[in-house]
Amino acid sequence: MYFNSEKMENTIGRLAEKTPEVGETVSGLLVKKAFTYQIMALDDIHVFSQLSTTNISQRITIAYTGAFGVLKHRLKQIFESVESLPDEESEGRAFGVHERLTVKYESEKHISLHWRSDPISDMVSDSVVALVLNIGREIPKVAVESEEATKTEEENNYKAEKVIHALLVSLFGENGKLVISVDGNVAHLDKQSGNVESKNESLKERVRVAFQRIQNAVKPIPLSVS
């Protein structure tokens, strides 16, 4: 046996102040009391029921040793609204993300995130935390690259010269340092400028191309650390 009963919900409080048009969506909280159902606005819960509401404010501290301005710049690439906020505790170094989350500078090693918990703000905070952790993983890598980039040009040139000399010798024999002789044809190579002089155009082009390729292979690519 099946019993189908109709259920009627009454709209009360602020939601009942205006009669909705046909097809208009009415958004509110459905509250069941005994055998009656009522739809009310969230702000009216404490008026028409014994229920109460509360706001949950969340705060998390994250280890971060990078520049605070870099973090703000990276967030602007993801979120449309990233605005600076006045804050005495963080010496004015704070900004808000879509008016839902606040990022504060705590110290040279930490930042903090503050937000009022709701589904959208929680998603925003998760995105910011993921970005901060990702930047934190990049910092050691940049530091290592920066140390490598500070090697003196003299050391790099010395190593490159040894490799170039060894490769030229393997290509053109023991005389392949400055004067290259192949099948009776002689070519003079200036290792500093890369200029090649030879009466034989074919040998001249071979030496020039070989030297250029060797240089491209052994010379380090400049590292630009922002």
C-alpha positions as CSV (number, residue, x, y, z in Angstrom):
1,M,0.0,0.0,0.0
2,Y,1.3,3.4,-0.9
3,F,0.2,6.6,0.8
4,N,1.1,9.8,-0.9
5,S,0.7,12.9,1.2
6,E,1.2,16.4,0.2
7,K,3.7,18.5,2.1
8,M,3.3,22.3,2.2
9,E,6.0,24.7,3.3
10,N,5.3,28.1,4.6
11,T,7.5,31.0,3.8
12,I,8.0,33.3,6.8
13,G,10.0,36.3,7.8
14,R,11.9,38.3,5.3
15,L,11.2,35.8,2.5
16,A,7.5,36.4,2.9
17,E,7.7,40.2,2.6
18,K,7.7,39.9,-1.2
19,T,5.5,37.6,-3.4
20,P,7.8,35.8,-5.9
21,E,7.0,36.0,-9.5
22,V,6.2,32.9,-11.5
23,G,9.5,30.9,-12.2
24,E,11.5,33.0,-9.6
25,T,13.7,31.0,-7.4
26,V,13.2,31.4,-3.6
27,S,16.3,30.6,-1.6
28,G,16.2,30.0,2.1
29,L,16.6,27.4,4.9
30,L,14.0,24.7,5.2
31,V,13.2,24.0,8.9
32,K,11.0,21.1,10.0
33,K,9.1,21.5,13.3
34,A,6.9,18.6,14.3
35,F,4.8,18.1,11.1
36,T,5.2,21.6,9.7
37,Y,7.8,22.9,7.3
38,Q,8.9,26.5,7.1
39,I,11.3,28.3,4.7
40,M,13.1,31.2,6.2
41,A,16.1,33.4,5.6
42,L,19.3,32.5,7.4
43,D,19.1,35.7,9.5
44,D,15.6,34.8,10.7
45,I,16.5,31.4,12.2
46,H,16.9,32.8,15.8
47,V,13.6,34.6,15.5
48,F,11.3,31.8,14.3
49,S,13.1,28.8,15.7
50,Q,15.2,27.7,18.7
51,L,18.2,27.2,16.4
52,S,21.2,29.5,16.5
53,T,23.9,30.3,14.0
54,T,27.6,31.0,14.4
55,N,30.5,32.1,12.3
56,I,33.8,30.1,12.3
57,S,36.9,32.2,11.8
58,Q,39.9,30.2,10.7
59,R,43.6,31.0,10.9
60,I,46.6,29.1,9.6
61,T,50.3,29.9,9.7
62,I,52.5,28.7,6.9
63,A,56.3,28.7,6.6
64,Y,57.4,31.1,3.9
65,T,60.8,32.6,3.4
66,G,60.3,34.3,0.1
67,A,59.6,37.9,-0.7
68,F,56.1,39.0,0.3
69,G,55.7,41.0,-2.9
70,V,56.4,37.9,-5.0
71,L,53.6,36.1,-3.3
72,K,51.2,39.0,-4.0
73,H,52.3,39.1,-7.6
74,R,51.8,35.3,-8.0
75,L,48.3,35.6,-6.5
76,K,47.3,38.4,-8.9
77,Q,48.1,36.0,-11.7
78,I,45.4,33.6,-10.4
79,F,42.8,35.8,-8.7
80,E,41.2,38.9,-10.2
81,S,40.9,40.8,-6.9
82,V,44.0,41.0,-4.7
83,E,44.0,44.3,-2.7
84,S,46.4,45.7,-0.1
85,L,44.9,46.1,3.4
86,P,46.0,48.3,6.3
87,D,47.2,46.2,9.2
88,E,49.1,47.5,12.2
89,E,50.2,44.0,13.5
90,S,51.8,43.1,10.2
91,E,53.3,46.5,9.7
92,G,50.9,47.2,6.9
93,R,52.0,44.2,4.9
94,A,48.7,42.4,4.3
95,F,46.3,42.0,1.4
96,G,42.9,40.5,0.8
97,V,41.9,38.0,-1.8
98,H,38.3,38.6,-3.2
99,E,37.3,40.1,0.2
100,R,37.2,36.5,1.5
101,L,40.7,35.8,2.7
102,T,43.4,37.9,4.3
103,V,47.1,37.2,3.9
104,K,49.3,38.7,6.6
105,Y,53.1,39.0,6.9
106,E,54.1,37.6,10.3
107,S,57.9,37.3,10.1
108,E,60.7,36.6,7.7
109,K,59.8,32.9,7.9
110,H,56.0,32.8,8.3
111,I,52.8,34.2,6.9
112,S,49.3,33.7,8.1
113,L,45.9,33.3,6.4
114,H,42.6,34.4,7.9
115,W,39.1,33.8,6.6
116,R,35.5,33.2,7.7
117,S,34.7,29.6,6.9
118,D,32.2,28.9,4.1
119,P,32.4,26.7,1.0
120,I,33.8,29.4,-1.3
121,S,36.3,30.9,1.2
122,D,37.5,27.5,2.0
123,M,38.3,26.8,-1.6
124,V,40.1,30.1,-1.9
125,S,42.2,29.3,1.1
126,D,43.1,25.9,-0.2
127,S,44.3,27.5,-3.5
128,V,46.4,30.0,-1.7
129,V,48.0,27.4,0.6
130,A,48.8,25.3,-2.4
131,L,50.4,28.2,-4.1
132,V,52.5,29.2,-1.1
133,L,53.8,25.6,-0.7
134,N,54.6,25.5,-4.4
135,I,56.6,28.7,-4.1
136,G,58.4,27.3,-1.0
137,R,59.6,24.3,-3.1
138,E,60.9,26.6,-5.8
139,I,63.0,28.8,-3.5
140,P,65.7,26.2,-2.8
141,K,65.9,25.4,-6.5
142,V,66.4,29.1,-7.3
143,A,69.0,29.5,-4.6
144,V,71.0,26.6,-6.1
145,E,70.7,28.1,-9.6
146,S,71.8,31.4,-8.2
147,E,74.9,29.9,-6.7
148,E,75.8,28.2,-9.9
149,A,75.2,31.4,-11.9
150,T,77.7,33.3,-9.7
151,K,80.7,31.2,-11.0
152,T,83.3,33.5,-12.4
153,E,83.5,33.9,-16.2
154,E,87.2,33.1,-16.0
155,E,86.5,29.6,-14.6
156,N,83.8,28.9,-17.2
157,N,86.0,30.1,-20.0
158,Y,88.9,28.0,-18.8
159,K,86.7,24.8,-18.7
160,A,85.2,25.6,-22.1
161,E,88.6,26.2,-23.6
162,K,89.8,22.7,-22.4
163,V,86.7,21.1,-23.9
164,I,87.0,23.0,-27.1
165,H,90.6,22.1,-27.4
166,A,89.9,18.4,-26.8
167,L,87.1,18.3,-29.3
168,L,89.1,20.1,-32.0
169,V,92.0,17.7,-31.5
170,S,89.6,14.8,-31.9
171,L,88.2,16.3,-35.1
172,F,91.4,17.6,-36.7
173,G,94.3,15.9,-34.9
174,E,97.0,17.1,-32.5
175,N,97.5,20.3,-34.4
176,G,93.9,21.4,-33.8
177,K,94.6,24.1,-31.2
178,L,95.1,27.2,-33.4
179,V,96.5,25.9,-36.7
180,I,94.4,23.1,-38.2
181,S,95.8,21.0,-41.1
182,V,93.6,18.6,-43.0
183,D,94.8,16.9,-46.2
184,G,97.5,19.5,-46.8
185,N,95.0,22.4,-46.3
186,V,95.6,24.7,-43.4
187,A,93.2,26.8,-41.4
188,H,94.0,29.3,-38.7
189,L,91.4,29.6,-35.9
190,D,91.1,32.5,-33.4
191,K,89.5,30.9,-30.3
192,Q,88.5,34.2,-28.9
193,S,86.6,35.6,-31.8
194,G,85.9,32.4,-33.7
195,N,87.3,33.8,-36.9
196,V,88.7,31.2,-39.3
197,E,91.3,32.0,-42.1
198,S,92.0,29.5,-44.8
199,K,92.5,29.4,-48.5
200,N,90.3,26.3,-48.7
201,E,86.7,27.5,-48.3
202,S,85.4,24.0,-47.6
203,L,87.8,23.5,-44.7
204,K,87.2,27.1,-43.5
205,E,83.4,26.5,-43.3
206,R,83.9,23.1,-41.6
207,V,86.1,24.6,-38.9
208,R,83.8,27.5,-38.4
209,V,80.7,25.4,-38.0
210,A,82.5,22.8,-35.8
211,F,83.8,25.6,-33.5
212,Q,80.4,27.3,-33.3
213,R,78.6,24.1,-32.3
214,I,81.3,23.2,-29.7
215,Q,80.9,26.6,-28.2
216,N,77.1,26.3,-28.0
217,A,77.5,22.9,-26.3
218,V,80.0,23.9,-23.7
219,K,79.0,27.5,-22.9
220,P,76.5,27.6,-20.0
221,I,73.1,29.1,-20.7
222,P,72.8,32.4,-18.6
223,L,70.5,32.0,-15.6
224,S,68.3,35.0,-14.9
225,V,67.1,35.0,-11.3
226,S,64.3,37.5,-10.6
